[in-house]
Amino acid sequence: MMTAANEPEAQMPLDIEQHFTIEEIAKKWRMKRDTVYRMFKEEPGVFRPSMGEGERHMTLVPLSVIQRVHRRMEKPPKVAGRVVS
């Protein structure tokens, strides 16, 4: 489907794709909240709605972003063009 500007639409609109909080991801991955926050804080596609002045900010991560980060974490490190096992 094309948008009015003749550009393809995203695969799944933001309002339909399932989103998770940092706390939910940390619990599922059995990691500390701060560690998970650092993993996602600069990741494109993460939603940070304004909760009002003085309120703690909520971070919502779309499932597609979680899957992208997880795939990146699964790749073995490379050293000088070789895969290290």
HELIX and SHEET records of a PDB file:
HELIX    1   1 ILE A   22  TRP A   29  1                                   8    
HELIX    2   2 ARG A   33  PHE A   40  1                                   8    
HELIX    3   3 LEU A   63  GLU A   74  1                                  12    
SHEET    1   A 2 HIS A  19  THR A  21  0                                        
SHEET    2   A 2 LEU A  60  PRO A  62 -1                                        
SHEET    1   B 2 LYS A  78  VAL A  79  0                                        
SHEET    2   B 2 ARG A  82  VAL A  83 -1                                        
END                                                                             
